Amino acid sequence: MKTIWLYLLCLVSLPSLGSVACKKEAKDINPNGSSELALLMRSMHEDGLAAKAKFLQGETPQLHMECEKMHTAQATDPGKVANPLYTGYANALKDKVNAFDQPYSGDKVAAYQSMVDACMNCHREICPGPMSKIKKLYLSDKEIASITVKQP
């Protein structure tokens, strides 16, 4: 019962908290269950969508991706991730997320787009299925233009 109240409190409080958010688990959309890695990547996708929405609202988002878990989470097909190629892509994404989250005066929009590129690069080579979802994370040129106008 406490969990339900805590969840409701998070839902009610979330809009007023700004950058503080309750961590929610990614929804398992697979009726047979999903691997840890699939759930982790869905959670990362949701965080990317939330960041994109913040940009479009004229705010500077933070990413809350747990990239280090990409090396230990159980995959649907362990053979696809048990190789140096996957490790390199996972490390590249972690680097992009860390660069985005650094408090610097650089171009956060470009850093965000670069982070999405890191996702696409890996999925092009290893698991192309989610690419259509990942494409929705990109900011269009029109959206970028509107963000540039809003930023000081």
C-alpha angles and dihedrals in degrees: 000000000000089000092057092050092047090050091049090048089053092050093049095042099040098087092052096045097069108192095008110088139171110246109242126193119242114256116253104232094175112094089208092051130262132250122254090252093052091050091046092052092048088053090049090050091052090050090051091051090049090051091050090051091051090052090051089051090055095254130122109239132209122219119229098191119149096216095162088068089063087080096053107029115109110252128216088236107025091191091067093059102034095088141080093253093063091042090054093050092046090051091047091054091048090052092050093049091048091049091050092051095050113110099240135130095244128117106293092184092057090046089052093049089049090053090053089048088056090055092048094047092056095044092049089060106031114021116006097179098093096046094104090056093046091052088063089065093066119099111232121231089254092051091048090051091053091049093050089055092052097048118087 
